[in-house]
Amino acid sequence: PKVVEAVDVARAAGVPIIWVVREHDPSGVDVEHTRQHLFQNGQPGSCTIGTEDAELVAPLEIKEDEHKVVKYRFSAFFQTRLNMLLQRMKVDTVVLVGVQTPNCIRTAAYDAVSLDYHTVVLHDATASKSPEVQAANLQDMADAQIKIIAVDDWKP
């Protein structure tokens, strides 16, 4: 619910929204080696193109004026067009929501900082496998000067 709220706040404020999704070839040829076992025996693995795993969960939907970036690794920036889109839109602040905090959110946050973006993580619109993992990862990012705030405190 907090991701939906964050998207609604961004849309109301006219903040550009770029949806980053994982989509993998059914063969698993484009998945990192640590996940190749998920694509064995002819079974589609996690986030296979055309499966429910690769779709946004309801009620999230990409609007006509929003962009979709497909990623193949944890970071939204690694070998994607995300940085180019942000530069062309003259964006200087990246606000992150989604899952999994220790993987996708954290790697995208550190890459954003490395690319000189002001970086914000809306902590209650992200998730991890446990509260302890979530807290530790949020603290690590805060220690790196990544702004960690609640959706209700975000003022675009």
Buried (B, 14 or more C-beta within 10 A) or exposed (E): EBBBBBBEBBBEEEBBBBBBBBBBBBEBEEBEEEBEEBBEEEEBBBBBBEBEBBEEEEEEEEEEEBBEBBBBBBBBBBEBBBBEBBEEEEBEEBBBBBBBBBBBBBBBBBBBBEBEBBBBBBBBBBBBEEEEBBEBBBEBBBEEEBBBBEBEEBEE
